[in-house]
Amino acid sequence: MRASLFILLLCLTGCATYVDRGPRVRTAVEEGDYATAATVAQTFAADQPKDALVWNLDAAAALRADGKLKDSSRLFEQIEAAFRAEEERPGFSVTEATLGAFTSAYAEAYRPKPADRIYASTYQALNRLELGDVNGARVAMARLRFVQQAFGTGALYVKPKADDKYDVAKATQDERTKDGLGMIEENLAGLTAEGAYDDAFSHWLQGMFFLRLGQDPSDRERARKELLAATQLNGANEVFRQDLKDAEGPAVEGKGTIVYVVVETGMCPEWYQQRVDIPLFIVAPRVPYVSVALPAIRPSGLNYNLKVKLDTQDIALPLASRPDSLIAKHFEAALPGVKAQAFTSAAVKATASYLINQSSEEAARNGNGGSGAMLWSIATKVGTAVYTVGTTKADIRNWSALPARFSVARFEAKPGQKLTVPGHPEASLTLPAGKVLLVSLKSTQENLPIVLRCTLLVP
């Protein structure tokens, strides 16, 4: 009995290294130090195989932000190959894969969340476009379409079944428990108001590709469908409506260069661990500690709007989509299942602690082993408390480098005109000649340097 208890403690307690290491990468991204973020994330990926996927997501995004598009594209290709290998396994379930992403434990390998799949494909499509790889971009667009159809929906989430053995519902009605859960819900409320399960920007990106680089009428129809999906998700965006109008009408030769400006700003929500006290709803005061640690998210606070000028003219940057709200929307839908699993796990631990403590107390009362039995009884209570606390950890691994917002502008310009970001002399470029240009702009905080690139999409 004694040996088994200590073996149990050794096996089930330990340190979750991501909690310590994750902020290092996120902080580097927040500060605009993408080279450091990429290097550190890749080092951690090699050092922690079970967390390699989430580290590689951060590394690939940082490489892209740092202008190393080929390296970023190669890493995203590895990431998507891992996604496809999972999806092609016999018996794969989109719903189970999604729910597992929110309920897996640190002891298990990281499982990708819907946002991971959607934005990995979105970034890969952007990488291919900026590298001038039209055929590769077409493949990336097909992958993105599949991912959005499969994972960009609330139908993935089902209400968890009640556990007859443990009264989880009763536990959630306790006032202290409701207070803890209320903190999670309060932080979510500010993020989910404008949230959607799917991403309008990603649909627009596909539509723009098939509209501007399409080869035949079927591509034009693809463009129409994707742009319609984008406008249905965000009808306020004038760029979406303009491109949809172009896709629905006859092809018209523009008078000047069509310039698209894709802007990423801010940082996605911060994940943290919220401990929630659970009433002793199973047995008796012998259970020394009963609580759950739930994953939770809160706004990063790094969210602002940039200004862009074409020569002296202000260019509007209408909101395209909010990755922060998409992440929150999926998390909110998964939360009932996360709570049910965590509460049931707490109940199992409480029951195990109760049985062990009861057994050791009875042995002490019966005089089996004298003072040694009494000491063992005390040690057992301490051990079960350590076990319960040590194994109550929320899985807060996440792709921390995603932006809060995507914005998209469209305008006509002439070669030689200058695009600038007021207050950022490093962020300026002279527009080259061409029919269609794609400008990529990224900034995490208002007072930090801005990444600015221009790609010739259609000569």
PyMOL commands that set and color helices and strands:
alter all, ss='L'
color gray80, all
select helices_A, chain A and resi 2-12+17-30+34-47+49-65+69-87+94-103+114-130+134-151+154-156+168-172+175-192+200-213+217-233+238-248+323-365+371-390
alter helices_A, ss='H'
color red, helices_A
select strands_A, chain A and resi 257-265+270-277+291-298+308-310+313-315+319-321+405-413+418-421+424-430+436-443+451-458
alter strands_A, ss='S'
color yellow, strands_A
deselect
rebuild
show_as cartoon
